[in-house]
Amino acid sequence: MKLLLSTLAGASLLLPGLACAQVADIGQVWINPGFYSLHFDRNKDLEDANPGLGIEWPIDKTFSVTAGGFRNSDRERSYYLGVYVMPFEVYGVKLGAVVGGFNGYPNYRDGGWFPALIPTAAIEGRHWGLNVAVIPSYKDRLYGAISFQLKYRFSDGSGR
């Protein structure tokens, strides 16, 4: 419940910006149950399953706002807030990055917020989608992985 309330509180900070962007249909919103992270360093006893709750709200074909919370690889609670910038498309796969902030990693900034730029690819159908991100390693503070985020939307994405 705390995760849901924190996610909703973070998302509420985005609503004025979304209103300014004239987002037409809440049915465009993707929801996700967290991530699965395949860590590069398999010997560190990191948690690959990272359950949580997140949203991704498309502003247009290139930009989406995202917010959520999850149990991170260090088995701590993390939250994120960011913008997907996906300016390229190759054979139906959107390419770009998510730019934003994360918290909750005990070995980095004592669990406080930090900026992140994460290369991302997205495959999106009518109701189901998948974000695949390459998370870079940073010393012994953040552990690199390929992250998979399954997402779902109730509308068909047509905006009708």
NUVEXKOL-548367 format. One record per residue (C-alpha): residue number from 0; x, y, z; residue in one letter. Coordinates in Angstrom, 3 decimals. Example, Ala and Ser with C-alpha at 12.3 -4.5 7.8 and 13.67 -1.06 7.14 Angstrom:
NUVEXKOL-548367
+-----+----------+----------+----------+---------+
| num |       c1 |       c2 |       c3 | residuo |
+-----+----------+----------+----------+---------+
|   0 |   12.300 |   -4.500 |    7.800 |       a |
|   1 |   13.670 |   -1.060 |    7.140 |       s |
+-----+----------+----------+----------+---------+
//
This chain:
NUVEXKOL-548367
+-----+----------+----------+----------+---------+
| num |       c1 |       c2 |       c3 | residuo |
+-----+----------+----------+----------+---------+
|   0 |    0.000 |    0.000 |    0.000 |       m |
|   1 |    2.879 |    2.341 |    0.829 |       k |
|   2 |    4.342 |    1.664 |   -2.640 |       l |
|   3 |    1.033 |    2.502 |   -4.309 |       l |
|   4 |    0.619 |    5.742 |   -2.341 |       l |
|   5 |    4.209 |    6.826 |   -3.021 |       s |
|   6 |    3.857 |    6.063 |   -6.721 |       t |
|   7 |    0.606 |    7.998 |   -6.930 |       l |
|   8 |    2.153 |   10.914 |   -5.034 |       a |
|   9 |    5.089 |   10.996 |   -7.453 |       g |
|  10 |    2.786 |   10.750 |  -10.430 |       a |
|  11 |    0.653 |   13.612 |   -9.098 |       s |
|  12 |    3.680 |   15.875 |   -9.388 |       l |
|  13 |    3.615 |   15.211 |  -13.130 |       l |
|  14 |   -0.051 |   16.036 |  -13.723 |       l |
|  15 |    0.357 |   19.808 |  -14.304 |       p |
|  16 |    2.987 |   19.132 |  -16.967 |       g |
|  17 |    0.825 |   16.494 |  -18.567 |       l |
|  18 |   -2.115 |   18.896 |  -18.675 |       a |
|  19 |    0.089 |   21.452 |  -20.399 |       c |
|  20 |    1.120 |   18.808 |  -22.920 |       a |
|  21 |   -2.576 |   18.274 |  -23.690 |       q |
|  22 |   -2.524 |   14.536 |  -23.173 |       v |
|  23 |   -5.869 |   13.474 |  -24.565 |       a |
|  24 |   -6.616 |   10.014 |  -23.199 |       d |
|  25 |   -5.782 |    8.300 |  -19.922 |       i |
|  26 |   -6.325 |    5.026 |  -21.832 |       g |
|  27 |   -2.903 |    5.622 |  -23.414 |       q |
|  28 |   -1.204 |    5.039 |  -20.033 |       v |
|  29 |    0.928 |    1.930 |  -19.653 |       w |
|  30 |    1.146 |    0.213 |  -16.271 |       i |
|  31 |    3.888 |   -2.194 |  -15.256 |       n |
|  32 |    4.590 |   -4.624 |  -12.395 |       p |
|  33 |    8.267 |   -3.671 |  -11.987 |       g |
|  34 |   11.286 |   -5.165 |  -13.732 |       f |
|  35 |   13.310 |   -8.286 |  -14.266 |       y |
|  36 |   17.030 |   -7.465 |  -14.256 |       s |
|  37 |   19.569 |   -9.877 |  -15.689 |       l |
|  38 |   22.714 |   -8.675 |  -13.890 |       h |
|  39 |   26.073 |   -8.767 |  -15.622 |       f |
|  40 |   27.884 |   -9.825 |  -12.441 |       d |
|  41 |   26.135 |  -13.071 |  -11.537 |       r |
|  42 |   28.365 |  -13.656 |   -8.438 |       n |
|  43 |   27.114 |  -10.749 |   -6.272 |       k |
|  44 |   23.860 |  -12.345 |   -4.984 |       d |
|  45 |   21.773 |   -9.550 |   -6.485 |       l |
|  46 |   18.001 |   -9.748 |   -6.765 |       e |
|  47 |   16.977 |  -10.202 |  -10.399 |       d |
|  48 |   13.194 |  -10.030 |   -9.794 |       a |
|  49 |   12.308 |   -6.410 |   -8.996 |       n |
|  50 |    8.532 |   -6.268 |   -8.382 |       p |
|  51 |    6.769 |   -2.950 |   -8.080 |       g |
|  52 |    4.247 |   -0.664 |   -9.709 |       l |
|  53 |    4.877 |    1.934 |  -12.382 |       g |
|  54 |    3.189 |    4.069 |  -15.008 |       i |
|  55 |    4.274 |    5.397 |  -18.374 |       e |
|  56 |    2.161 |    8.188 |  -19.871 |       w |
|  57 |    2.851 |    8.994 |  -23.539 |       p |
|  58 |    2.871 |   12.693 |  -24.398 |       i |
|  59 |    3.466 |   12.054 |  -28.110 |       d |
|  60 |    5.255 |    9.470 |  -30.274 |       k |
|  61 |    8.663 |   10.488 |  -28.899 |       t |
|  62 |    8.151 |   11.448 |  -25.240 |       f |
|  63 |    6.566 |    9.625 |  -22.292 |       s |
|  64 |    6.567 |   10.510 |  -18.604 |       v |
|  65 |    7.236 |    7.666 |  -16.179 |       t |
|  66 |    7.085 |    7.161 |  -12.403 |       a |
|  67 |    7.000 |    4.197 |  -10.067 |       g |
|  68 |    8.474 |    2.174 |   -7.263 |       g |
|  69 |   10.063 |   -1.262 |   -7.019 |       f |
|  70 |   12.217 |   -3.565 |   -4.900 |       r |
|  71 |   15.717 |   -3.045 |   -6.259 |       n |
|  72 |   18.636 |   -5.418 |   -6.783 |       s |
|  73 |   19.942 |   -4.652 |   -3.262 |       d |
|  74 |   16.547 |   -5.750 |   -1.852 |       r |
|  75 |   15.645 |   -2.174 |   -0.890 |       e |
|  76 |   12.679 |   -0.006 |   -1.888 |       r |
|  77 |   13.419 |    2.359 |   -4.817 |       s |
|  78 |   11.402 |    5.021 |   -6.606 |       y |
|  79 |   11.909 |    6.604 |  -10.011 |       y |
|  80 |   10.675 |    9.585 |  -11.971 |       l |
|  81 |   11.683 |   10.327 |  -15.550 |       g |
|  82 |   11.017 |   10.908 |  -19.218 |       v |
|  83 |   11.404 |    8.404 |  -22.025 |       y |
|  84 |   12.901 |   10.039 |  -25.124 |       v |
|  85 |   12.460 |    7.590 |  -28.013 |       m |
|  86 |   13.214 |    9.472 |  -31.262 |       p |
|  87 |   14.165 |    6.492 |  -33.442 |       f |
|  88 |   12.270 |    3.486 |  -34.744 |       e |
|  89 |   13.779 |    0.478 |  -36.531 |       v |
|  90 |   11.515 |   -2.365 |  -37.720 |       y |
|  91 |    8.855 |   -1.400 |  -35.176 |       g |
|  92 |   11.282 |   -1.125 |  -32.237 |       v |
|  93 |   11.469 |    2.317 |  -30.625 |       k |
|  94 |   14.987 |    3.348 |  -29.557 |       l |
|  95 |   16.197 |    6.055 |  -27.203 |       g |
|  96 |   16.723 |    6.487 |  -23.474 |       a |
|  97 |   15.004 |    7.204 |  -20.215 |       v |
|  98 |   16.293 |   10.293 |  -18.417 |       v |
|  99 |   15.382 |   10.746 |  -14.792 |       g |
| 100 |   16.155 |   10.043 |  -11.184 |       g |
| 101 |   16.206 |    7.029 |   -8.885 |       f |
| 102 |   16.689 |    6.487 |   -5.172 |       n |
| 103 |   16.965 |    3.626 |   -2.700 |       g |
| 104 |   20.382 |    2.163 |   -3.529 |       y |
| 105 |   22.293 |    1.954 |   -0.212 |       p |
| 106 |   25.783 |    1.951 |   -1.786 |       n |
| 107 |   25.124 |    5.095 |   -3.827 |       y |
| 108 |   24.475 |    8.483 |   -2.201 |       r |
| 109 |   23.307 |    6.708 |    0.968 |       d |
| 110 |   20.099 |    5.698 |   -0.762 |       g |
| 111 |   19.299 |    9.263 |   -1.890 |       g |
| 112 |   18.195 |   10.463 |   -5.308 |       w |
| 113 |   20.587 |   10.446 |   -8.265 |       f |
| 114 |   20.270 |   11.255 |  -11.973 |       p |
| 115 |   20.323 |    8.502 |  -14.596 |       a |
| 116 |   20.502 |    8.168 |  -18.369 |       l |
| 117 |   19.570 |    4.641 |  -19.456 |       i |
| 118 |   19.576 |    3.450 |  -23.101 |       p |
| 119 |   16.218 |    1.821 |  -23.844 |       t |
| 120 |   14.352 |   -0.050 |  -26.579 |       a |
| 121 |   10.575 |   -0.522 |  -26.602 |       a |
| 122 |    8.286 |   -2.877 |  -28.450 |       i |
| 123 |    4.645 |   -1.815 |  -28.209 |       e |
| 124 |    1.512 |   -3.542 |  -29.348 |       g |
| 125 |   -2.110 |   -2.576 |  -28.852 |       r |
| 126 |   -2.278 |   -3.665 |  -25.206 |       h |
| 127 |    1.102 |   -5.197 |  -24.353 |       w |
| 128 |    4.576 |   -3.753 |  -24.533 |       g |
| 129 |    8.116 |   -4.449 |  -23.399 |       l |
| 130 |   10.849 |   -1.984 |  -22.435 |       n |
| 131 |   14.395 |   -3.344 |  -22.543 |       v |
| 132 |   17.056 |   -1.177 |  -20.916 |       a |
| 133 |   20.817 |   -1.469 |  -20.552 |       v |
| 134 |   21.750 |   -0.320 |  -17.060 |       i |
| 135 |   25.426 |    0.567 |  -16.778 |       p |
| 136 |   27.545 |   -0.526 |  -13.811 |       s |
| 137 |   29.043 |    2.153 |  -11.588 |       y |
| 138 |   31.923 |    0.922 |   -9.419 |       k |
| 139 |   30.549 |   -1.155 |   -6.508 |       d |
| 140 |   27.619 |    1.209 |   -6.039 |       r |
| 141 |   25.238 |    0.362 |   -8.873 |       l |
| 142 |   25.183 |   -2.988 |  -10.616 |       y |
| 143 |   24.760 |   -3.238 |  -14.376 |       g |
| 144 |   22.064 |   -5.326 |  -15.979 |       a |
| 145 |   19.779 |   -5.786 |  -18.921 |       i |
| 146 |   16.371 |   -4.898 |  -17.560 |       s |
| 147 |   13.038 |   -6.122 |  -18.900 |       f |
| 148 |    9.830 |   -4.263 |  -18.079 |       q |
| 149 |    6.554 |   -5.769 |  -19.277 |       l |
| 150 |    3.778 |   -3.190 |  -19.604 |       k |
| 151 |    0.046 |   -3.196 |  -20.248 |       y |
| 152 |   -2.572 |   -0.613 |  -21.225 |       r |
| 153 |   -6.347 |   -1.048 |  -21.108 |       f |
| 154 |   -7.003 |    0.989 |  -24.257 |       s |
| 155 |   -5.837 |   -0.159 |  -27.675 |       d |
| 156 |   -3.493 |    2.840 |  -27.929 |       g |
| 157 |   -5.350 |    4.404 |  -30.836 |       s |
| 158 |   -6.457 |    7.432 |  -28.821 |       g |
| 159 |  -10.124 |    6.811 |  -29.714 |       r |
+-----+----------+----------+----------+---------+
//
